[in-house]
Amino acid sequence: MEIEIIEYGNHKQIFYRNGNGVAQRILVLDLNHQIIQDELSEYDANGKCVANMVFAPDHTTVIDMRKYTENGSEDYRRINGKLVLVQTRTSRKIDEHTAKTEFYNADGELVFYDVFQYENDEIGMVFSNRFDKNGKELDWGNPGSEYRALQNYSDY
């Protein structure tokens, strides 16, 4: 197990990585070394990540979860005591040189999508552009309220 600590202005993260460098656990602490959240990754028998779960400081309450699907993921957040779907992400190849990842809100409506282009054999696919649901390229400095409102499963 390898441990990496990254300190930020208002918190620090401790990454616990297996022998392959994959994070199995990410612990987030405030400046007083109190636990803010504890994220664990679950793997199947073949070593594939099937879910990430974020636990509250009580270490038993799951407050956020990302469940991996065949072609993307589903993000859940604890709202009023229940895990509720807040975002779905799907990825697919458009052709041998282009891939697309689409982000949907809790109602299943497309919010935005990312396009990736094949760079070369050593690098593979790299991010190209981000577009809103109508195909208009998003401005990184001001992406729009719909984009900003789409939540991930984890705050960190």
Secondary structure as UniProt FT lines:
FT   STRAND          2..7
FT   STRAND          12..17
FT   TURN            19..20
FT   STRAND          23..29
FT   TURN            31..32
FT   STRAND          35..43
FT   TURN            45..46
FT   STRAND          49..55
FT   TURN            57..58
FT   STRAND          62..69
FT   TURN            70..71
FT   STRAND          72..79
FT   TURN            80..81
FT   STRAND          82..95
FT   TURN            96..97
FT   STRAND          98..105
FT   TURN            106..107
FT   STRAND          110..120
FT   TURN            121..123
FT   STRAND          124..132
FT   TURN            133..134
FT   TURN            140..141
FT   HELIX           145..149
//
